[in-house]
């Protein structure tokens, strides 16, 4: 994207589904332990959308909750100041392909596999039916650990790859969506206003 191979990014659609059997004690459904699909699996596609498209000017949120009060299905949609649209779905109870597509003015990118550990991606330029498959070393979250070690060794207090401001911006999106869904953790002192 930085090289302009797909032109200007216009939209991103990301679905990340991880089917968990509903159990009140499971971490995803347990509010005492910060449960909820949005904060557990939604962080990955929301972070990618924010990284690639930018911060939203407005966020629309839909979702559902399980009997414990945790969210299990969340859809977010937003537009950026630059006019790009992000659509993110996270679902902790459905099966199906986790898929991410970024569309631009000159082509598009399809990410293969879950957004937190993709198998690779294909870049399609223009109207060409064949794309260029790009694969790499799948290492889960190892790259994050390596970046922390690199920053510590260099005496850095934050990573230039993902500065604190970006982390706070993503958490602002997630927190706003969580509150709109009516998800409230027992540790919170103030009741939510709807």
C-alpha positions as CSV (number, residue, x, y, z in Angstrom):
1,X,0.0,0.0,0.0
2,X,2.8,2.4,0.8
3,X,4.2,1.8,-2.7
4,X,0.9,2.7,-4.2
5,X,0.4,-0.6,-5.8
6,X,-3.4,-0.5,-5.3
7,X,-3.6,3.3,-5.5
8,X,-5.5,5.1,-2.8
9,X,-7.2,2.9,-0.3
10,X,-11.0,3.3,-0.4
11,X,-12.3,0.5,1.8
12,X,-11.4,-2.4,4.1
13,X,-13.6,-5.2,5.0
14,X,-12.4,-7.6,7.7
15,X,-14.2,-10.6,9.3
16,X,-12.5,-12.4,12.1
17,X,-14.5,-15.4,13.5
18,X,-13.3,-17.8,16.2
19,X,-16.1,-20.3,17.2
20,X,-16.1,-20.9,21.0
21,X,-18.8,-23.1,22.6
22,X,-20.8,-20.9,25.0
23,X,-19.7,-21.4,28.6
24,X,-20.2,-18.8,31.3
25,X,-16.7,-19.5,32.7
26,X,-14.8,-19.3,29.4
27,X,-12.6,-16.1,29.2
28,X,-14.4,-14.8,26.1
29,X,-17.8,-14.8,27.9
30,X,-16.7,-13.9,31.4
31,X,-17.0,-10.2,32.2
32,X,-15.0,-10.6,35.4
33,X,-12.0,-11.4,33.2
34,X,-12.6,-8.7,30.6
35,X,-14.5,-11.1,28.3
36,X,-16.1,-10.1,25.0
37,X,-15.5,-10.8,21.3
38,X,-14.6,-7.1,20.6
39,X,-11.7,-6.9,23.0
40,X,-10.6,-10.5,22.5
41,X,-10.6,-10.9,18.7
42,X,-11.9,-7.6,17.4
43,X,-8.7,-5.8,18.4
44,X,-6.9,-7.4,15.4
45,X,-9.1,-6.2,12.5
46,X,-9.8,-2.9,14.2
47,X,-6.1,-2.3,14.5
48,X,-5.4,-3.2,10.9
49,X,-8.2,-1.0,9.7
50,X,-6.9,1.9,11.7
51,X,-3.4,1.3,10.5
52,X,-4.3,1.2,6.8
53,X,-7.2,3.6,6.6
54,X,-6.9,6.0,9.5
55,X,-9.0,7.1,12.4
56,X,-12.8,7.3,12.1
57,X,-14.8,10.4,12.0
58,X,-17.9,8.4,13.0
59,X,-18.4,4.8,14.1
60,X,-21.5,2.8,13.7
61,X,-21.8,-0.3,15.9
62,X,-24.1,-3.3,15.9
63,X,-23.8,-6.4,18.1
64,X,-25.3,-8.9,20.4
65,X,-24.5,-10.2,23.9
66,X,-24.7,-13.5,25.7
67,X,-26.5,-14.0,29.0
68,X,-23.3,-13.1,31.0
69,X,-23.5,-9.6,29.3
70,X,-20.4,-10.1,27.2
71,X,-20.5,-9.2,23.5
72,X,-20.3,-12.2,21.2
73,X,-20.9,-10.6,17.8
74,X,-19.9,-7.1,16.8
75,X,-20.0,-5.2,13.6
76,X,-18.3,-1.8,13.3
77,X,-18.3,0.5,10.3
78,X,-16.6,3.9,10.0
79,X,-15.5,6.5,7.6
80,X,-12.2,8.4,7.8
81,X,-11.5,12.0,7.1
82,X,-10.0,11.0,3.8
83,X,-13.2,9.3,2.7
84,X,-12.3,5.6,3.2
85,X,-14.8,3.2,4.7
86,X,-13.8,0.4,7.2
87,X,-16.1,-2.5,8.0
88,X,-15.1,-4.9,10.7
89,X,-16.9,-8.0,12.0
90,X,-15.8,-10.1,15.0
91,X,-17.7,-13.1,16.1
92,X,-16.9,-15.5,18.9
93,X,-19.6,-18.1,18.1
94,X,-19.7,-18.6,14.4
95,X,-17.7,-20.7,12.1
96,X,-16.5,-19.5,8.7
97,X,-13.6,-18.0,6.9
98,X,-11.8,-15.1,8.5
99,X,-11.3,-12.8,5.5
100,X,-9.8,-9.4,4.9
101,X,-10.0,-7.3,1.7
102,X,-8.5,-3.9,1.1
103,X,-9.8,-2.1,-2.0
104,X,-8.0,0.8,-3.7
105,X,-8.4,3.0,-6.8
106,X,-5.8,0.9,-8.7
107,X,-6.3,-2.6,-7.3
108,X,-7.0,-4.6,-4.2
109,X,-5.4,-6.9,-1.6
110,X,-6.9,-10.1,-0.2
111,X,-5.4,-11.4,3.1
112,X,-5.5,-15.2,3.4
113,X,-6.3,-16.5,6.8
114,X,-7.0,-14.8,10.1
115,X,-5.9,-11.2,10.4
116,X,-3.8,-12.0,13.5
117,X,-1.7,-14.7,11.8
118,X,-2.3,-14.6,8.0
119,X,-0.9,-17.2,5.7
120,X,-0.1,-14.5,3.1
121,X,-1.9,-12.1,0.8
122,X,-2.5,-11.6,-2.9
123,X,-2.1,-8.2,-4.6
124,X,-4.4,-7.6,-7.6
125,X,-3.4,-4.6,-9.7
126,X,-6.0,-2.9,-12.0
127,X,-8.4,-5.2,-13.7
128,X,-5.9,-8.1,-13.9
129,X,-7.6,-11.4,-13.0
130,X,-4.3,-12.9,-11.7
131,X,-2.7,-11.5,-8.6
132,X,0.7,-11.7,-7.0
133,X,0.8,-14.0,-4.0
134,X,3.0,-12.8,-1.2
135,X,3.9,-15.2,1.7
136,X,6.2,-14.9,4.6
137,X,7.3,-16.5,7.8
138,X,4.2,-17.2,9.9
139,X,5.2,-16.6,13.4
140,X,2.0,-15.6,15.2
141,X,2.7,-12.7,17.6
142,X,6.5,-13.2,17.7
143,X,7.1,-10.0,15.7
144,X,5.5,-8.0,18.5
145,X,7.9,-9.6,21.1
146,X,10.9,-8.9,18.8
147,X,9.9,-5.3,18.5
148,X,9.6,-4.9,22.3
149,X,13.1,-6.4,22.7
150,X,14.5,-4.2,19.9
151,X,13.0,-1.1,21.6
152,X,14.3,-2.1,25.0
153,X,17.7,-2.7,23.7
154,X,17.7,0.7,21.9
155,X,16.4,2.5,25.1
156,X,13.2,3.5,23.4
157,X,10.1,4.1,25.5
158,X,7.7,3.5,22.6
159,X,7.9,1.8,19.2
160,X,8.1,4.0,16.2
161,X,6.2,1.2,14.3
162,X,3.1,1.6,16.6
163,X,3.4,4.7,18.7
164,X,1.5,5.1,21.9
165,X,-0.9,7.5,20.2
166,X,-2.0,4.8,17.7
167,X,-2.6,2.3,20.6
168,X,-4.7,4.9,22.4
169,X,-6.6,5.7,19.2
170,X,-7.5,2.0,18.6
171,X,-8.5,1.6,22.2
172,X,-10.7,4.7,21.9
173,X,-12.6,3.0,19.0
174,X,-13.0,-0.3,21.0
175,X,-14.1,1.5,24.2
176,X,-16.6,3.6,22.4
177,X,-18.1,0.5,20.6
178,X,-18.1,-1.5,23.9
179,X,-20.0,1.2,25.7
180,X,-22.5,1.6,22.8
181,X,-23.2,-2.2,23.0
182,X,-24.0,-1.8,26.7
183,X,-21.1,-4.1,27.8
184,X,-20.2,-3.2,31.4
185,X,-17.4,-4.8,33.4
186,X,-18.0,-5.4,37.2
187,X,-14.8,-3.4,37.9
188,X,-16.3,-0.2,36.5
189,X,-17.5,2.3,39.1
190,X,-19.8,4.4,36.9
191,X,-23.0,3.0,35.3
192,X,-23.2,3.3,31.5
193,X,-25.5,6.0,30.2
194,X,-27.5,4.9,27.1
